[in-house]
Structures are given as C-alpha cells and as structure tokens.
Amino acid sequence: MSTQSAALVVDGIGHRFGALRVLHNVNLTLQRGTITAVLGPSGCGKTTLLRIVSGFERPTEGTVTIAGRVVTTAESIVIPPEQRGVTIVPQEGALFPHLSVGGNVGFGLRNRRSTTAKRRVAEVLEMVGLHGMEHRRPAELSGGMQQRVALARALASSPELVLLDEPFAALDLGLREQVRDETCRALRESGATALWVTHDQREALATADRVAVLLDGTIVQSDVPELIYRQPASRAVAEFVGDVVVIDGHVATDGLTVRCAFGQLNLADSHLAGSVFVVIRPEQLEIVDESTLLTTRATVIATKFFGHDGLIEVELHGRERAVIRVQSMNLPERGRDIFVRVNGLVRAF
C-alpha cells in the first residue's frame, strides 16, 4: 500500500504509561477517502492511539504523518492538534449546550465569512439528515440526532482526517445501527478519510474499507473486512472477530487435511503439521437429514433464538462441543441427535 499519497501514516508507534506498555510497534496507513476501523477489546490501546494521532499524547516511539507532514515524533509534538486538520467524534456528542445546532456545527468555522459559514453548516446538516434544524438546541434532540450533529461539526471544516472514538457506544441497539449506517453514508458522501475505533465486530465489518485488529497493544492483522473474517491470521483474531468453533485436530502427513471430531476436513493452508486447533465458523456447519461419510452425529444440548436466526450448541462423541448457526424456524429440540456436515475449507493454528 502506497504511503506517498496517504492521508495518515502511523509508523512504529509505541507508548508506555510508566512501566505499563499500552502500544507496541503499531503500523497503519490510511488512503484518502477511505474508512479504516481499528477493532479491539476494551483496554487494548484504541483510545490512546487516537490521542496520539490527534496530538494530545506524545508516543514513546514512532512517528505520525498526516497528509505528508510529520506531525508527531517520540521527541516532540511537531504540529499542535489545532493545526493538524483533524477532527474528532467522541463517544458522546460533547455538544455545547448553550449553542444551537448551527452554532455547534459552525464552531470551527468562526474565521470564515458569515455567509460562507452558514452555507457550509447547511450543507453538512443536510448530509447527516438534519436539514433545517440549525436553530434547535442540543437538549431538544435525541441521542442519535446529537451524534449526527457531532459528525456534522467534525465534517464542517473539511478536515484531512476524521477520528471516531466508539461514537455509538451510548446508543441502544436499533438506534446504533441506524445512526451507524447514516454516519457511514455521510462520510462517504463527503469524501472524508476516517479512522474509526470500536470494540464492536459487526460495526467494524459493516462500515470499514479496511479493518485493523488491535490486540494487546499491537495490530495483529490489517485487511479488507471479508479477509479478516474468512482468513484470520491467528486463533486470537478468529475468536475475536465473530463466532467461531475451535476443536483439537491433527494434520495428516500430506498437510492437506486435518483429522478432528468432525472427521477428515480439507485445510485452507498446507504448511501445517502435527497437533493443531481447528477453527470453523458456525455458518460452515450444516445439519443434514442422513448419515454419510462426510457427516458426524451430534447431540443438541442447547439452543439460542435470535429472531431471524439462531445458534445450536451440540456435543460430538460425548466430549467436543460446537455451535451451529441456522434459521430460527429450524431450531431442533434439546436432546435430539442430528447429523452435521462441514462445508468449505477450514483453518488451523
């Protein structure tokens, strides 16, 4: 990936708080006009990374370059936060309660001509679906609308980079998905470059052009969402990004198949040998009507109903357990014996 025209280059960033290492050798490149999600659990260093990129924290190691300018090194904050062309959408909108919606959105445009600023405020409010609400107060808005005002404020100055710090964590599920989709549409319509940090796997996979998985302070894999999910670089990535079945296995001498509780399965990689952990996504498991050489008998021990679909927990040979994703209308009863087939290639680590 070229770094010459990149909006953001994070090169070898490391950071410590005293003896505690929070980030280690973090490398990340964002191309202009793209959305990159940094995905990781709470406490993995996501917010610290945003503070370093925005200029509010100096790293112990590494450099940050924005639009071709080195803005931060381990030695100094070269360019202060207010001169970086970076805006932030925080977890909660952090709007000024004494200002109108228009006043909040136009706060960073105070040095522009009044007519130009008003026109830009109207443009970005329309972009986020809040046309005509310039004179409303933040207290009159729902939580989702307040977050859209915060996004409009971040986009108003046409920044080099928009940082989003778990922007929908405080919203309930239905509203969170709606505002997430609206935010994604507005970012793409504006042509903004965005760095979006989240612990929500579904959010990252649904919104980003690229996903960088941050575990224990290090980016362990960065790729397009489909490959992060289908070709995880490690067991840790596989387990963090979506539901997964992990069972013991042993690679055959040809390196092409693995023997496990589901029988002999074809491997996605051929460089493995010996004992491994076999990783299978629940949607790869299919319940079939009859026993064949490619099926395994299993006993249903639990079911979970989620509306459109559901999860079935099964026991194999009285020891291994696995989870199968099925349409909710097909949930079998507990205690029933079923036949299970594994579809596609499996990964092992």
DRENVEXLUM-91161 format. One record per residue (C-alpha): residue number from 0; residue in one letter; x, y, z. Coordinates in steps of 0.001 Angstrom, whole numbers. Layout:
BEGIN
pos	code	xx	yy	zz
NUM	A	X	Y	Z;
...
This chain:
BEGIN
pos	code	xx	yy	zz
0	M	0	0	0;
1	S	1471	3367	-1071;
2	T	2302	5857	1663;
3	Q	3152	8726	-705;
4	S	-436	9967	-1072;
5	A	-1740	8589	2223;
6	A	-3924	10687	4486;
7	L	-2376	9104	7586;
8	V	738	7037	8248;
9	V	1329	5627	11733;
10	D	4876	4258	11769;
11	G	6209	2121	14607;
12	I	4148	3789	17320;
13	G	4788	2567	20851;
14	H	3601	4047	24114;
15	R	4040	3438	27828;
16	F	2407	4825	30925;
17	G	5266	4285	33344;
18	A	6080	571	33316;
19	L	2808	-302	31541;
20	R	3205	-824	27791;
21	V	-23	231	26073;
22	L	1022	222	22395;
23	H	3858	-1602	20649;
24	N	5099	-1169	17067;
25	V	1750	-30	15665;
26	N	1847	500	11889;
27	L	-1136	1770	9945;
28	T	-1707	3550	6622;
29	L	-4973	5215	5581;
30	Q	-5513	6133	1936;
31	R	-7506	9288	1195;
32	G	-11272	8923	1166;
33	T	-11335	5583	2976;
34	I	-12783	4391	6272;
35	T	-10484	2272	8440;
36	A	-11749	607	11607;
37	V	-9372	-209	14442;
38	L	-11077	-3131	16139;
39	G	-10114	-4335	19588;
40	P	-11414	-5130	23084;
41	S	-11636	-2586	25881;
42	G	-8222	-1650	27241;
43	C	-6231	-2673	24151;
44	G	-4971	867	23404;
45	K	-7524	2151	20858;
46	T	-8240	5486	22528;
47	T	-4539	6038	23282;
48	L	-3824	5580	19571;
49	L	-6437	8229	18717;
50	R	-4948	10635	21258;
51	I	-1523	10181	19675;
52	V	-2857	10725	16147;
53	S	-4799	13817	17224;
54	G	-1798	15289	19058;
55	F	-2991	15115	22653;
56	E	-470	12423	23606;
57	R	3197	12057	22621;
58	P	4248	8468	21907;
59	T	7250	6759	23435;
60	E	8300	5525	19985;
61	G	7482	6131	16327;
62	T	6073	8892	14145;
63	V	2704	10099	12856;
64	T	2398	11659	9399;
65	I	-790	13383	8209;
66	A	-1181	14429	4564;
67	G	2567	14177	4016;
68	R	3555	16213	7089;
69	V	5250	14647	10109;
70	V	3089	15878	12967;
71	T	4369	13808	15905;
72	T	7592	12058	16842;
73	A	8758	10412	20039;
74	E	10700	13598	20758;
75	S	8008	16223	20234;
76	I	4551	17263	19118;
77	V	5732	18852	15863;
78	I	2360	20289	14849;
79	P	-202	21072	17589;
80	P	-3663	19474	17497;
81	E	-5490	22578	16273;
82	Q	-3247	22851	13195;
83	R	-3438	19217	12030;
84	G	-6692	19316	10112;
85	V	-8040	16555	12355;
86	T	-11498	16457	13932;
87	I	-12949	14034	16488;
88	V	-16378	12481	17032;
89	P	-16307	11299	20682;
90	Q	-18361	8554	22354;
91	E	-20961	11090	23374;
92	G	-21518	14133	21192;
93	A	-19915	16619	23633;
94	L	-22027	19423	22168;
95	F	-22076	22920	23647;
96	P	-25466	23051	25420;
97	H	-25699	26860	25225;
98	L	-25277	26897	21436;
99	S	-27810	25987	18787;
100	V	-27259	23082	16411;
101	G	-25997	25570	13829;
102	G	-23701	27171	16396;
103	N	-22231	23808	17320;
104	V	-21691	22730	13719;
105	G	-20208	26081	12737;
106	F	-17988	26427	15808;
107	G	-14835	25611	13845;
108	L	-15794	27994	11025;
109	R	-15673	31196	13059;
110	N	-12834	32624	10951;
111	R	-14810	32291	7716;
112	R	-17189	34838	6254;
113	S	-20644	34589	7797;
114	T	-22416	33696	4550;
115	T	-19799	31044	3695;
116	A	-20033	29501	7163;
117	K	-23848	29410	7092;
118	R	-23825	27755	3690;
119	R	-21359	25111	4875;
120	V	-23380	24450	8047;
121	A	-26498	23898	5934;
122	E	-24572	21562	3594;
123	V	-23267	19254	6304;
124	L	-26552	19218	8231;
125	E	-28289	18056	5066;
126	M	-25533	15478	4605;
127	V	-26291	13950	8027;
128	G	-30069	14150	7626;
129	L	-30700	17170	9879;
130	H	-31679	19767	7278;
131	G	-33465	22778	8757;
132	M	-32505	22095	12380;
133	E	-29950	24898	12709;
134	H	-31934	26688	15418;
135	R	-32698	23691	17630;
136	R	-30871	23216	20937;
137	P	-28953	20003	21766;
138	A	-31312	19288	24684;
139	E	-34207	19098	22206;
140	L	-32554	16289	20236;
141	S	-32434	12532	20728;
142	G	-29118	10807	21434;
143	G	-28852	9667	17830;
144	M	-29506	13172	16499;
145	Q	-26886	14616	18851;
146	Q	-24316	12181	17452;
147	R	-25212	13283	13933;
148	V	-24680	16905	14971;
149	A	-21252	15910	16323;
150	L	-20468	14265	12979;
151	A	-21637	17354	11073;
152	R	-19376	19509	13259;
153	A	-16457	17189	12508;
154	L	-17098	17366	8747;
155	A	-17816	21102	8547;
156	S	-14182	22219	8250;
157	S	-13394	19631	5514;
158	P	-10656	18048	7664;
159	E	-7778	15907	6451;
160	L	-8861	13208	8886;
161	V	-11930	12398	11000;
162	L	-11394	10329	14161;
163	L	-14367	8442	15608;
164	D	-13983	7091	19146;
165	E	-16653	4422	19773;
166	P	-19191	7015	18555;
167	F	-22337	4925	19105;
168	A	-21470	3056	22303;
169	A	-24040	5011	24331;
170	L	-26936	4336	21913;
171	D	-29274	1363	22155;
172	L	-29000	-1367	19534;
173	G	-31663	-381	16990;
174	L	-30698	3288	17028;
175	R	-26996	2416	16979;
176	E	-27309	527	13705;
177	Q	-29387	3284	12096;
178	V	-27001	6091	13092;
179	R	-24003	3925	12138;
180	D	-25338	3485	8615;
181	E	-26165	7198	8304;
182	T	-22685	8118	9541;
183	C	-21044	5788	7051;
184	R	-23105	7269	4206;
185	A	-22241	10850	5247;
186	L	-18521	10055	5487;
187	R	-18527	8547	2002;
188	E	-20597	11387	551;
189	S	-18181	13954	1986;
190	G	-15105	12095	731;
191	A	-13598	12246	4223;
192	T	-10839	9959	5446;
193	A	-11882	8340	8713;
194	L	-10199	6355	11482;
195	W	-12961	4634	13435;
196	V	-12145	2767	16659;
197	T	-14601	238	18036;
198	H	-14903	-2970	20047;
199	D	-17962	-3993	18004;
200	Q	-17039	-6599	15380;
201	R	-20285	-6203	13418;
202	E	-19814	-2443	13291;
203	A	-16252	-2732	12002;
204	L	-17064	-5346	9371;
205	A	-20154	-3467	8150;
206	T	-18672	20	7827;
207	A	-14971	-93	7037;
208	D	-12980	-387	3831;
209	R	-10222	-1937	5928;
210	V	-10128	-3363	9449;
211	A	-7049	-3336	11681;
212	V	-7320	-5745	14619;
213	L	-5594	-4357	17725;
214	L	-4869	-6943	20419;
215	D	-2634	-6354	23444;
216	G	-1425	-3044	22025;
217	T	-316	-4393	18626;
218	I	-2051	-4512	15247;
219	V	-2005	-8233	14534;
220	Q	-3842	-8133	11199;
221	S	-4975	-5412	8783;
222	D	-7010	-6202	5691;
223	V	-10395	-5839	3997;
224	P	-13281	-6996	6228;
225	E	-14013	-10167	4254;
226	L	-10449	-11449	4612;
227	I	-10243	-10518	8295;
228	Y	-13282	-12727	8854;
229	R	-12569	-15557	6415;
230	Q	-8773	-15675	6637;
231	P	-7806	-14704	10206;
232	A	-4068	-14543	10815;
233	S	-4288	-16296	14178;
234	R	-6608	-18120	16516;
235	A	-6890	-14925	18591;
236	V	-8130	-12943	15586;
237	A	-10562	-15699	14614;
238	E	-12032	-15825	18122;
239	F	-12321	-12041	18446;
240	V	-13854	-11366	15033;
241	G	-17170	-13216	15100;
242	D	-18401	-16534	16459;
243	V	-16074	-19487	15993;
244	V	-15817	-23186	16806;
245	V	-12346	-24287	17986;
246	I	-11589	-28002	18349;
247	D	-8462	-30139	18583;
248	G	-7127	-31718	15411;
249	H	-4144	-33490	13880;
250	V	-2799	-32660	10424;
251	A	-2381	-35578	8011;
252	T	1081	-36372	6632;
253	D	213	-34772	3266;
254	G	-531	-31466	5030;
255	L	-3782	-31056	3073;
256	T	-6306	-32419	5563;
257	V	-6869	-32478	9302;
258	R	-8481	-35185	11451;
259	C	-10822	-33892	14166;
260	A	-14165	-34637	15806;
261	F	-15895	-33729	12524;
262	G	-13842	-36296	10608;
263	Q	-11280	-35614	7881;
264	L	-11539	-31962	6757;
265	N	-9775	-30055	3986;
266	L	-7357	-27354	5157;
267	A	-7134	-23839	3743;
268	D	-3352	-23865	4384;
269	S	-924	-26661	3582;
270	H	2110	-25638	5669;
271	L	909	-27114	8974;
272	A	1908	-30339	10721;
273	G	1154	-32219	13924;
274	S	-1418	-31191	16533;
275	V	-3414	-28037	15808;
276	F	-6514	-26101	16785;
277	V	-9118	-26322	14020;
278	V	-11149	-23128	13501;
279	I	-14624	-23344	11948;
280	R	-17231	-20607	11531;
281	P	-20751	-21632	12692;
282	E	-22215	-20977	9234;
283	Q	-19876	-23622	7788;
284	L	-21734	-26271	9793;
285	E	-24873	-27684	8200;
286	I	-27499	-30021	9621;
287	V	-28336	-32779	7127;
288	D	-31029	-35454	7082;
289	E	-28950	-38616	6932;
290	S	-25564	-40056	7814;
291	T	-22845	-40195	5146;
292	L	-19065	-40467	5103;
293	L	-18942	-36658	5339;
294	T	-21225	-36242	8349;
295	T	-20841	-36532	12111;
296	R	-23504	-37481	14650;
297	A	-24083	-34816	17308;
298	T	-26466	-34269	20214;
299	V	-28249	-30938	20704;
300	I	-27567	-29660	24223;
301	A	-28775	-26025	23938;
302	T	-30378	-23563	21531;
303	K	-30458	-19755	21350;
304	F	-33197	-17879	19492;
305	F	-32256	-14502	17959;
306	G	-35279	-13840	15776;
307	H	-34202	-14321	12162;
308	D	-31596	-16909	13071;
309	G	-30432	-18983	15998;
310	L	-27487	-20894	17410;
311	I	-27464	-24585	18268;
312	E	-24879	-25948	20696;
313	V	-24076	-29599	20068;
314	E	-21876	-32259	21638;
315	L	-19737	-34532	19454;
316	H	-18748	-38016	20592;
317	G	-19557	-37075	24195;
318	R	-16660	-34608	24529;
319	E	-16152	-31849	21908;
320	R	-18722	-29061	21639;
321	A	-19607	-26873	18666;
322	V	-22059	-24115	17730;
323	I	-24106	-24159	14513;
324	R	-25912	-21113	13044;
325	V	-29290	-21893	11445;
326	Q	-32518	-20115	10521;
327	S	-34667	-19809	13633;
328	M	-37535	-21818	12119;
329	N	-35220	-24845	12032;
330	L	-34161	-24970	15695;
331	P	-34233	-28625	16864;
332	E	-35237	-29744	20342;
333	R	-32691	-30302	23100;
334	G	-31528	-33897	23377;
335	R	-32148	-34671	19717;
336	D	-29450	-36453	17700;
337	I	-28599	-34787	14384;
338	F	-26090	-35223	11561;
339	V	-23664	-32378	10860;
340	R	-21564	-31660	7777;
341	V	-18694	-29144	7495;
342	N	-18762	-27080	4293;
343	G	-15723	-25440	2715;
344	L	-12107	-25295	3821;
345	V	-11173	-24947	7481;
346	R	-8306	-23049	9040;
347	A	-6000	-24349	11740;
348	F	-3384	-22841	14045;
